[in-house]
Structure formats: C-alpha cells, structure tokens
Amino acid sequence: MADTDPDELERRIARTRAELAQTVDAIADRVSPKRVAERTVADVKSRAGHFVASVGDALGVTPRPVEYGDDTDRIWEEERPDLAPVLIGIGAVLVVGAAIVLWRRRRR
C-alpha cells in the first residue's frame, strides 16, 4: 500500500519536477549565448596569456609585476636578448620560402 499512497506519490512527483527543473535550468545556462561567449573569452584570454609567457620565455624576457607609479616603458626586465640572430633567421626562412614558391610556379 506504500507504493500507492497518494501523499507519497505527490512527494515523488514534486521531487521529480524539482530535479527536472534544475536540470533544464542547468542546460539552458550552459547553452546560453551569453555564457558561451563568456567561456570563449575566458579561454582566449587564458591561451593568449600562455602564448605571451611562452614567447617571453623563448626570447629570454620575463614580465615582472607592475607596481603603482612604475614607468610603463620599464615593465619588462632590463635583460634584453640580442634579437638580431632571431630576426636574421626569420628573414632567411622567408626568403627561402618565397624562392621555393616562385620556383614551383615557374615549373608549371
């Protein structure tokens, strides 16, 4: 008789409705364009931060925390690497790449 008790059935129905409403609200929040945009912006910011940090590490330049009254031109540490070899290497790669592209076009 406990299974057919009207009060118990009403409690189960109310509990199921509450769970269903909570699930629907969670799904609606997850697919909301505003929430999707917020998550995307947060992800892009995070990836950009990691990218900037990795480029800074590769160049040997590390940012330091900015303090109130700091000169904005001196945010980066004073130890700056010699970028000439890096720029020369990039230029050489670009020249070789352009030469290959031109060579392939002339062969056609």
Sine and cosine of phi, psi and omega as CSV:
sin_phi,cos_phi,sin_psi,cos_psi,sin_omega,cos_omega
0.00,0.00,-0.34,0.94,-0.02,-1.00
-0.92,0.40,-0.51,0.86,0.00,-1.00
-0.95,0.30,-0.46,0.89,-0.05,-1.00
-0.98,-0.22,0.14,0.99,0.01,-1.00
-0.91,0.42,0.85,-0.52,-0.06,-1.00
-0.86,0.51,-0.60,0.80,0.01,-1.00
-0.92,0.39,-0.66,0.76,0.03,-1.00
-0.91,0.42,-0.67,0.74,0.03,-1.00
-0.89,0.46,-0.66,0.75,0.04,-1.00
-0.90,0.45,-0.63,0.77,0.04,-1.00
-0.91,0.43,-0.68,0.74,0.03,-1.00
-0.89,0.45,-0.68,0.73,0.01,-1.00
-0.89,0.46,-0.69,0.72,0.00,-1.00
-0.90,0.44,-0.66,0.75,0.01,-1.00
-0.91,0.42,-0.69,0.73,0.01,-1.00
-0.90,0.43,-0.65,0.76,0.05,-1.00
-0.88,0.48,-0.69,0.73,-0.01,-1.00
-0.90,0.44,-0.68,0.73,0.02,-1.00
-0.91,0.42,-0.66,0.75,0.01,-1.00
-0.91,0.42,-0.68,0.74,0.03,-1.00
-0.89,0.46,-0.64,0.76,0.02,-1.00
-0.91,0.42,-0.65,0.76,0.02,-1.00
-0.91,0.42,-0.70,0.71,0.01,-1.00
-0.89,0.45,-0.66,0.75,0.04,-1.00
-0.89,0.46,-0.66,0.76,0.01,-1.00
-0.90,0.43,-0.66,0.75,0.02,-1.00
-0.92,0.40,-0.69,0.72,0.00,-1.00
-0.88,0.47,-0.63,0.78,0.02,-1.00
-0.92,0.39,-0.61,0.79,-0.04,-1.00
-0.93,0.36,-0.59,0.81,-0.05,-1.00
-0.99,-0.14,0.05,1.00,0.03,-1.00
-0.88,0.48,0.76,-0.65,-0.01,-1.00
-0.82,0.57,-0.60,0.80,0.01,-1.00
-0.90,0.44,-0.71,0.71,0.00,-1.00
-0.93,0.38,-0.64,0.77,0.03,-1.00
-0.88,0.48,-0.69,0.72,0.02,-1.00
-0.90,0.44,-0.67,0.74,0.01,-1.00
-0.89,0.46,-0.70,0.72,0.01,-1.00
-0.91,0.42,-0.63,0.77,0.01,-1.00
-0.90,0.43,-0.70,0.71,0.02,-1.00
-0.89,0.46,-0.68,0.73,0.02,-1.00
-0.89,0.46,-0.65,0.76,0.01,-1.00
-0.91,0.41,-0.68,0.73,0.01,-1.00
-0.90,0.44,-0.68,0.73,0.03,-1.00
-0.87,0.49,-0.68,0.73,0.00,-1.00
-0.90,0.44,-0.72,0.69,0.00,-1.00
-0.91,0.42,-0.62,0.78,0.03,-1.00
-0.90,0.43,-0.65,0.76,0.04,-1.00
-0.88,0.47,-0.68,0.73,0.04,-1.00
-0.91,0.42,-0.64,0.77,0.01,-1.00
-0.89,0.45,-0.73,0.69,0.00,-1.00
-0.88,0.47,-0.66,0.75,0.02,-1.00
-0.90,0.44,-0.66,0.75,-0.02,-1.00
-0.94,0.35,-0.61,0.79,0.06,-1.00
-0.91,0.41,-0.67,0.74,0.04,-1.00
-0.87,0.49,-0.66,0.75,0.04,-1.00
-0.90,0.43,-0.67,0.74,-0.02,-1.00
-0.90,0.43,-0.57,0.82,0.00,-1.00
-1.00,0.03,-0.11,0.99,0.00,-1.00
0.98,0.20,0.34,0.94,0.01,-1.00
-0.90,-0.44,0.82,-0.58,0.00,-1.00
-0.86,-0.51,0.68,-0.74,0.03,-1.00
-0.96,0.28,0.47,-0.88,0.10,-0.99
-0.87,-0.50,0.40,-0.92,0.00,-1.00
-0.86,0.51,0.62,-0.79,0.01,-1.00
-1.00,0.03,0.73,-0.68,0.03,-1.00
-0.95,-0.31,0.39,-0.92,0.00,-1.00
-0.86,0.50,0.76,-0.64,0.02,-1.00
1.00,0.02,0.03,1.00,0.03,-1.00
-0.93,0.37,0.51,-0.86,0.12,-0.99
-0.97,0.25,0.84,-0.55,-0.08,-1.00
-0.90,0.43,-0.34,0.94,0.03,-1.00
-0.97,0.22,-0.22,0.98,-0.06,-1.00
-0.93,-0.38,0.49,0.87,0.00,-1.00
-0.93,0.37,-0.60,0.80,0.01,-1.00
-0.99,0.11,0.49,-0.87,-0.01,-1.00
-0.90,0.43,0.37,-0.93,-0.10,-0.99
-0.94,0.34,-0.40,0.92,-0.03,-1.00
-0.97,0.25,0.98,-0.19,0.01,-1.00
-0.95,-0.31,0.76,-0.65,-0.02,-1.00
-0.96,0.28,0.31,-0.95,0.07,-1.00
-0.98,0.20,0.94,-0.35,-0.07,-1.00
-1.00,0.09,-0.12,0.99,-0.05,-1.00
-0.84,0.55,-0.74,0.67,0.00,-1.00
-0.89,0.46,-0.59,0.80,0.01,-1.00
-0.91,0.41,-0.72,0.69,0.00,-1.00
-0.91,0.41,-0.61,0.79,0.05,-1.00
-0.90,0.44,-0.67,0.74,0.03,-1.00
-0.89,0.46,-0.69,0.73,0.03,-1.00
-0.89,0.46,-0.68,0.73,0.03,-1.00
-0.88,0.47,-0.66,0.75,0.00,-1.00
-0.90,0.44,-0.67,0.75,0.02,-1.00
-0.89,0.46,-0.68,0.74,0.02,-1.00
-0.90,0.44,-0.66,0.75,0.01,-1.00
-0.91,0.42,-0.70,0.71,0.01,-1.00
-0.90,0.44,-0.67,0.74,0.03,-1.00
-0.88,0.48,-0.70,0.71,0.02,-1.00
-0.90,0.44,-0.64,0.77,0.02,-1.00
-0.89,0.45,-0.65,0.76,0.01,-1.00
-0.91,0.42,-0.69,0.72,0.01,-1.00
-0.88,0.47,-0.72,0.69,0.02,-1.00
-0.89,0.45,-0.65,0.76,0.00,-1.00
-0.89,0.46,-0.68,0.73,0.00,-1.00
-0.92,0.38,-0.61,0.80,0.02,-1.00
-0.92,0.39,-0.59,0.81,-0.01,-1.00
-0.95,0.31,-0.47,0.88,0.01,-1.00
-0.94,0.33,-0.38,0.93,-0.04,-1.00
-0.98,0.20,0.00,0.00,0.00,0.00
